[in-house]
Amino acid sequence: MLLKRYGIVFRDVIAREANLATWRELLMAFRRLEDRGEIRGGRFVDGFLGEQFALPVAVESVRAMRKLPASGESITLSAADPLNLVGILVPGDRVPAISGKTVTFKDGVAEIPAAVELTRTDVAAIG
């Protein structure tokens, strides 16, 4: 289930998940799947320590995305969505998983909400 949700799994990715087995138990299961050739183990995401596991299609997708130019596409997620990894994997302040809040990504980079930008602009104008 974790691999289908995230594509690539390592310890920091599952920080928001509840009711999971321990990381050690997950490692044993992932290693068995890797031994059977169902998933791949390796280093897929820079900047994170420890073992990482991925579905073969996720590895191919990440490699293909690196070669694409920025398209300017924006994607908005609910802050309660498990893919809201701002402050965990994506740089920025952590956005609490509260319904009604959203997180917007433009070309894979989290955008600062307009309310925060106005506040920073106002503070800069005053200072």
Protein Blocks (a to p, Z undefined) as FASTA:
>chain_A
ZZmmnopacfklmmmpghiacfklmmmmmmmmmmnopaccddfbghiacjddddfklmmm
mmmmmmpccehiacdddfklmklmghklmgcddddddehiacddeehiacddfklmmmmm
mmmmmZZ
